[in-house]
Amino acid sequence: MSLSKELETRSGAKCELCSCAESLNVYMVEAPNGSEGIVACTICVAQIDNENKIDVNHWRCLNDSIWSTVPAVQVIAWRMLILLKAEGWPQDLLDILYLDEETLAWAKATGIGEDKSDNVIHRDCNGVILEAGDSVVLIKDLPVKGSSMVAKRGTAVRRISLDYENAEYIEGKVDGMQIVIITKYVKKLI
C-alpha cells in the first residue's frame, strides 16, 4: 500500500489537524530519523509553512487534534500552539497537552518554543517593555515602504509580533496590511 493510501486510511480521508475533507495533501514532518507524513488540507499546509498567513481562528481546531495518537500530528499541533501562544487560548491547550519526551524533543527540534525574548528586549517610546501579543498605538504618521499607505498617528495596532533579531522592529496589522513598525514610534496600550 502506498504512503498516501495508508495515510488516507488512517485519517479517514480528513485533514488530521482541522478535519477538513477537501484539498488534502500528504505533509511530511521532518523527524530526527527521517520524516513522517500526515494528511493535511491546503489551508493548514499554507499556514504551517508561512507564519505570515496564519489565521488564528482556523487553529481552534487544535482543541481536537491535540488528542491524536499520531506523533507527527502532535508535533505540528504543539508547534502551532507555541506560535499562537500570545493569543491566550493556545496556552490553555498547551497546559493540557501531553507529549512524551521523545515527541516533545522532536517538536522543539526546529527551535520553536525556545525563549528568544531574553536576547532582545523591545521597548516603546517611553521605555516600556513590549511583548508579543501586546497592543500599541502609533505616535506619529508613518509612511509604509512599498505602498502609498500612511499609517496614521493614533492608530491602534493589536497583537503585535516581535522581531527577535532587532529590538527596534515589531510587526502588526494596520488597515489589514501586515507592516514592520519601528518601536520608537509606538506607545504600549495598557
N, C-alpha and C positions, 0 to 999 in steps of 0.2 A: 504494500500500500504506500502511495506517495505521501510525502510530508503534508502537503496541503489537504489531501483527503483525510489523513489521520487527525490533523488539527480541526478540520471541519466537523468530523465525527465527535471529537472531544468537546468542542464548543457548542454543539447543537446548531451549527451554521449561524452563529451570532457573534458579534464582537465580544471578546472576553472582558472588555473594560466597561462598555456602555450598553451592551445587549442589543445594539442596532443590527438589523438583519440585511442591510443594504450596503453595497460598495465595500465588500470585505476583502482584506489582503492578509497575507502571511507577513507578520512583522517580526524580524529577527532581533532578539535582545542579546547583546554581547554578554557572554558569561566568562568566568575565569578559564574554563576548559572548552572554549569554542563559542557556540551560541545556541539559543533555544528559541523556537518560534511560538508565537501566539497569533490568534485570529484577532485582527483589529480593523475597524472601519477607517475609511479615508479621513474622516473628521478627526478621530483620535490620533492617527499617524501624523497628520499635518501639525497638530498641536504638540505632540511629543517631540517632533523634530525641529520645531521652531517656537521658542518661548514667546516670541512677539505675537503669535497668533492664538495664544491661549484664551479661551472663553471660560471664565471661572465657573459659570453655571453649568456648562457641559460636564464638568468633572464632579458634580454632585453624585454622579453615577458610581463613584468610587465607594460610596456607602455600602453598595452590594458587592462590588468586585474585590474589596479587601479580604473577603472571606473565601476567595478562591483557594483551592488546594494546589494550584499550579504555581511553582516558584517564580517563573518568568512574569506571570500576571501580578504576583505580589510585589515583585521588584518594580515594575512600571507604576503600580498603584502607589507605592511608597515614594518613589521619585516625584510623581506628580503632586502628591500631598505636600512634600517638602517644598516644592516650587511655589505652591499656593498658600503656604503656611500663614502668610501675613493677612489672609482673608478672615481668619478666625475659626471658621468651621472645620478646615482641614486639621487643625491641631487636635480637635476632639476625636477625629478618626485616627490620627496618629497615636493618640493615647490608648486606644483600644486595639490597635493593630499589633499582632504578634508575628514576628519573623524569627526563625531560628538563627543562630549565629552565622551560619554559612550563607543563608539567603540575605541577611542584613549586610554582611560584608560585600556580597555581590551588588546589592542595591547602592551601597556607598562607593563602589569602585570608580564611578565617574567623578567623584568629588562633590556631588550634590549632597547637601546636608552638612558640609563642613562649615564651621563658623568662620566666615571671612570678615565679619564685621570688626574683629579685633585689629585687623591690618589697617583699615582705612576708616576714619571717622568723618561722617558728613555733618556739617553744621550749617544752619540757616544764617541769614544776615545778622541775627542777634547772638549768634554763637550757640544756639540751642541744638542739641544733637538730633539728627533726623534718622529715622529707622524705616525700613521697608514697610509699606502699608500706611504710612502717615499721610496726612493731608496738609497741603501748603497753599499759600496764596501768593501770587506774583506781586512784587512791589514796584515793578517797572514794566512799561510796554516792551515786549521782546519780539524782534523780527525773527521768523523761523527760517533758517537756512534752507535753500532749495524749494522755497514756497513763497507765495505772495502774502501769506497769512501773517498777521501780527497778533501775538498773544497779549491781550490787554491787561494792564495793571488792575489788580483786584480779582482776577480770575482764580477760582479755587481749583486746585489740581488734587484729585483724590487718589489714594492708593498708589503712592509713588514707589518706584523701584530704584535701587541704588546701583551705581557703577562701583564695583568693589576694587577697581584698579585706580580710580581717580576720585578723590574726596570732593572735587568741585562739581561733579556731574551727578544729576539724578535724572530719572525719566518719568514721564507721566503723560496722560492724555489731556489735550486741550482741543475742544471742539471736535472730538472724535479722532484726532490725529496724535499718534504717539510721538513725542518730541523729547529731545535732550534739553535740560534746563540747568543753568549754572546756579549753584547753591546760594551765591551772594545776592541773587535777585528774588529769593523766596523767603517767606516767613512761615514758620510752622503754625498750623491751626491747632488750638488746644481744646 
